[in-house]
Amino acid sequence: MSQFDVFTNPSTKSRETYPYIIDVQNALISDIATRMVIPLGKLSHFKNEQMHGLTPLIEYKSEQYILLTPQIASMKSKLLKNPVGSIASLRNEIIAAIDFAITGI
């Protein structure tokens, strides 16, 4: 697994609203059974609104999503199988959103 890999949400119950999960954990921390993840939510399911800095807009596969940074969580690594893509090109925006959530800056 690589940092910023995109996975299909393993939960069929929440997949409609949160179709993808982003692995944000650094590869240096790979010896534990969990990964830190942030869901991507369909922008249309959130009244087409986002919080500047905290929930950046992410375009993936020609659709608009928001990175739901406040919902950062851990997930068992074994649930994250076969990445379907990567948003590593958005590294700066993702790290800025995490930093904003933690420090407020």
Backbone hydrogen bonds in HBPLUS format (Angstrom, degrees):
<---DONOR---> <-ACCEPTOR-->    atom                        ^
c    i                          cat <-CA-CA->   ^        H-A-AA   ^      H-
h    n   atom  resd res      DA  || num        DHA   H-A  angle D-A-AA Bond
n    s   type  num  typ     dist DA aas  dist angle  dist       angle   num
A0005-ASP N   A0002-SER O   3.10 MM   3  5.62 141.9  2.25 142.4 137.1     1
A0004-PHE N   A0023-ASP O   2.55 MM  19  5.08 159.3  1.59 167.7 172.1     2
A0087-ILE N   A0004-PHE O   2.92 MM  83  5.52 165.4  1.95 158.2 162.0     3
A0023-ASP N   A0005-ASP O   3.07 MM  18  5.52 163.9  2.10 157.1 162.0     4
A0006-VAL N   A0085-GLY O   2.83 MM  79  5.01 169.4  1.84 129.6 128.6     5
A0084-VAL N   A0006-VAL O   2.75 MM  78  5.69 153.5  1.82 153.1 161.8     6
A0007-PHE N   A0021-ILE O   2.87 MM  14  5.15 158.1  1.92 152.7 159.6     7
A0021-ILE N   A0007-PHE O   2.80 MM  14  5.15 156.3  1.86 148.6 155.5     8
A0009-ASN N   A0019-PRO O   2.91 MM  10  5.34 168.0  1.92 130.8 130.3     9
A0015-ARG N   A0011-SER O   3.07 MM   4  5.90 122.5  2.42 144.1 158.6    10
A0018-TYR N   A0014-SER O   2.84 MM   4  5.81 168.8  1.85 164.3 166.4    11
A0042-LYS N   A0017-THR O   3.02 MM  25  5.83 161.4  2.05 162.6 167.8    12
A0040-LEU N   A0020-TYR O   2.87 MM  20  5.27 166.0  1.89 144.2 143.6    13
A0022-ILE N   A0038-ILE O   2.81 MM  16  5.19 165.7  1.83 145.4 150.4    14
A0038-ILE N   A0022-ILE O   2.91 MM  16  5.19 148.2  2.01 140.4 150.8    15
A0024-VAL N   A0036-MET O   2.93 MM  12  5.74 159.0  1.97 147.0 153.4    16
A0029-ILE N   A0026-ASN O   3.07 MM   3  5.87 161.1  2.10 122.1 126.9    17
A0077-SER N   A0033-ALA O   2.87 MM  44  5.67 170.7  1.88 136.9 139.6    18
A0035-ARG N   A0075-MET O   2.79 MM  40  5.38 149.2  1.88 148.2 158.0    19
A0075-MET N   A0035-ARG O   2.86 MM  40  5.38 146.7  1.97 145.7 156.6    20
A0037-VAL N   A0073-ALA O   2.78 MM  36  5.50 164.9  1.80 156.6 161.7    21
A0073-ALA N   A0037-VAL O   2.96 MM  36  5.50 160.3  2.00 155.9 161.8    22
A0068-LEU N   A0039-PRO O   3.07 MM  29  5.71 168.6  2.08 169.8 172.7    23
A0041-GLY N   A0066-ILE O   2.93 MM  25  5.28 166.5  1.94 154.2 154.7    24
A0066-ILE N   A0041-GLY O   2.82 MM  25  5.28 149.3  1.91 144.8 155.2    25
A0045-HIS N   A0042-LYS O   2.90 MM   3  5.45 147.6  2.00 116.3 125.8    26
A0043-LEU N   A0064-GLN O   3.23 MM  21  5.78 171.3  2.24 131.1 131.6    27
A0046-PHE N   A0043-LEU O   2.95 MM   3  5.33 161.0  1.99 114.6 120.5    28
A0048-ASN N   A0043-LEU O   3.12 MM   5  5.03 145.5  2.24 147.5 143.8    29
A0049-GLU N   A0046-PHE O   2.90 MM   3  5.86 159.7  1.95 130.0 133.7    30
A0054-LEU N   A0051-MET O   3.00 MM   3  5.50 133.3  2.22 124.8 138.8    31
A0055-THR N   A0051-MET O   2.94 MM   4  5.27 177.0  1.94 155.8 155.5    32
A0067-LEU N   A0056-PRO O   3.03 MM  11  5.63 161.6  2.06 156.6 161.7    33
A0058-ILE N   A0065-TYR O   2.80 MM   7  5.08 166.5  1.82 141.4 143.4    34
A0065-TYR N   A0058-ILE O   2.85 MM   7  5.08 150.7  1.94 146.8 156.4    35
A0060-TYR N   A0063-GLU O   2.96 MM   3  5.45 156.1  2.02 154.2 159.0    36
A0063-GLU N   A0060-TYR O   3.06 MM   3  5.45 151.5  2.14 111.6 119.8    37
A0069-THR N   A0067-LEU O   2.93 MM   2  5.63 136.1  2.13 103.7  91.0    38
A0071-GLN N   A0068-LEU O   2.79 MM   3  5.55 157.3  1.84 125.8 133.7    39
A0072-ILE N   A0069-THR O   3.06 MM   3  5.45 145.1  2.19 127.2 123.9    40
A0079-LEU N   A0076-LYS O   2.99 MM   3  5.63 158.6  2.03 118.2 124.8    41
A0080-LEU N   A0077-SER O   2.97 MM   3  5.45 152.4  2.05 114.0 122.4    42
A0090-LEU N   A0087-ILE O   2.84 MM   3  5.55 163.3  1.87 121.5 127.3    43
A0091-ARG N   A0088-ALA O   3.07 MM   3  5.11 150.3  2.16 117.5 115.3    44
A0094-ILE N   A0090-LEU O   3.03 MM   4  6.28 160.6  2.07 160.0 166.3    45
A0095-ILE N   A0091-ARG O   2.93 MM   4  6.10 174.0  1.93 163.7 164.9    46
A0096-ALA N   A0092-ASN O   2.93 MM   4  5.97 152.9  2.01 141.8 150.2    47
A0097-ALA N   A0093-GLU O   3.01 MM   4  6.20 148.9  2.10 140.3 147.9    48
A0098-ILE N   A0094-ILE O   3.02 MM   4  6.35 159.0  2.07 151.9 157.4    49
A0099-ASP N   A0095-ILE O   2.85 MM   4  6.00 162.2  1.88 150.0 155.5    50
A0100-PHE N   A0096-ALA O   2.83 MM   4  5.99 153.0  1.91 143.0 150.7    51
A0101-ALA N   A0097-ALA O   2.99 MM   4  6.22 153.6  2.06 143.7 150.4    52
A0102-ILE N   A0098-ILE O   3.09 MM   4  6.36 145.1  2.22 144.8 154.1    53
A0103-THR N   A0099-ASP O   2.72 MM   4  5.77 173.1  1.72 161.4 163.9    54
A0104-GLY N   A0100-PHE O   2.79 MM   4  4.44 136.6  1.97 115.3 127.3    55
